[in-house]
Amino acid sequence: EENKILDKMHRQKVAEVEKLSQTVRELEEAVLAGGAVANAVRDYQRKVQEMN
């Protein structure tokens, strides 16, 4: 009986870790995408300044 409880708790913890890992991956992708947007904005600003 104790083993069943421990197994259930272990499965729940594994599921929590998998969910957190997915969240971290999504946040990493968002940060990278944000960096790409920031680079594009800087390039655009530089081109506008060069035209003036």
C-alpha positions as CSV (number, residue, x, y, z in Angstrom):
1,E,0.0,0.0,0.0
2,E,2.8,2.4,0.9
3,N,4.5,1.6,-2.4
4,K,1.3,2.4,-4.3
5,I,1.2,5.8,-2.6
6,L,4.9,6.5,-3.3
7,D,4.4,5.4,-6.9
8,K,1.5,7.8,-7.3
9,M,3.4,10.7,-5.7
10,H,6.4,9.9,-8.0
11,R,4.2,9.9,-11.1
12,Q,2.7,13.3,-10.0
13,K,6.2,14.8,-9.5
14,V,7.4,13.5,-12.9
15,A,4.3,15.0,-14.5
16,E,5.0,18.3,-12.7
17,V,8.7,18.3,-13.9
18,E,7.6,17.6,-17.4
19,K,5.1,20.5,-17.3
20,L,7.7,22.8,-15.9
21,S,10.2,21.7,-18.6
22,Q,7.7,22.5,-21.3
23,T,7.1,25.9,-19.7
24,V,10.9,26.6,-19.7
25,R,11.1,25.6,-23.3
26,E,8.3,28.0,-24.2
27,L,9.9,30.8,-22.2
28,E,13.2,30.2,-23.9
29,E,11.5,30.4,-27.3
30,A,9.8,33.6,-26.3
31,V,13.0,35.2,-25.1
32,L,14.8,34.3,-28.4
33,A,11.9,35.6,-30.4
34,G,11.9,38.8,-28.4
35,G,15.6,39.2,-29.0
36,A,15.1,38.8,-32.8
37,V,12.4,41.5,-32.7
38,A,14.7,43.8,-30.7
39,N,17.5,43.2,-33.3
40,A,15.1,44.0,-36.1
41,V,14.0,47.2,-34.4
42,R,17.6,48.3,-33.9
43,D,18.4,47.6,-37.5
44,Y,15.4,49.7,-38.6
45,Q,16.3,52.5,-36.3
46,R,19.8,52.5,-37.6
47,K,18.6,52.6,-41.2
48,V,16.3,55.5,-40.5
49,Q,19.1,57.4,-38.8
50,E,21.4,56.8,-41.8
51,M,18.8,58.3,-44.1
52,N,18.6,61.5,-42.0
